[in-house]
Amino acid sequence: MTDSLDYLWPVNREMRLMKAGGSIERAITNNIKAFLQFKETVTVLN
C-alpha cells in the first residue's frame, strides 16, 4: 500500500539532489517555504 509513496523512494531520502543544487541550506529553506505554503492550502481546505 505504501510502496508508491515517493518519500519512500531511495532517491528522495538522499541529499544528493540538494547537494547538486550547490547549497543544502538553501534547499532546506526552500523546502520549509514550500511546506508552509502547503500547510496554508490544507488549512484553508479544511
N, C-alpha and C positions, 0 to 999 in steps of 0.2 A: 504494500500500500504506500509506503513512504519512499519507494525506490525512485520515483520520478521527481522528488523534491530536489531542486537544483543545489540547495545548500549542502546536500549530502554528496554531491559530485566532488571527487578529489580536486579538480581544478578550482573549484570555488572555496575550498578550505585552505588553499595555498596562498601565500602572499606574493607569489611570483608576478601576478598581473599588476599589483600595486607597485612593486619594486620596479617593474618595467616602465611605469609612468614617471619614475625619477624621484618620487617623494612619497614615502609611506605616510608621513604626517599629513600631507595634502590629501591623499586618498582617504584617510580616516576622517578628516574634516568634511570632505565632500560626502562621505557615507553618512555622517551624522546629520548634515543638512538634508539629505535625501530622506533619511528616516523620519526626521521631524516633519517634513512636508507630507510624507505618507501617513504619519500619525494624525495630522490635522485632517486629512482627507477621510480617514477611517472614523474619526471622531464626529465629523460632520454627517457622515452617512448613518451613524447610529443615532 
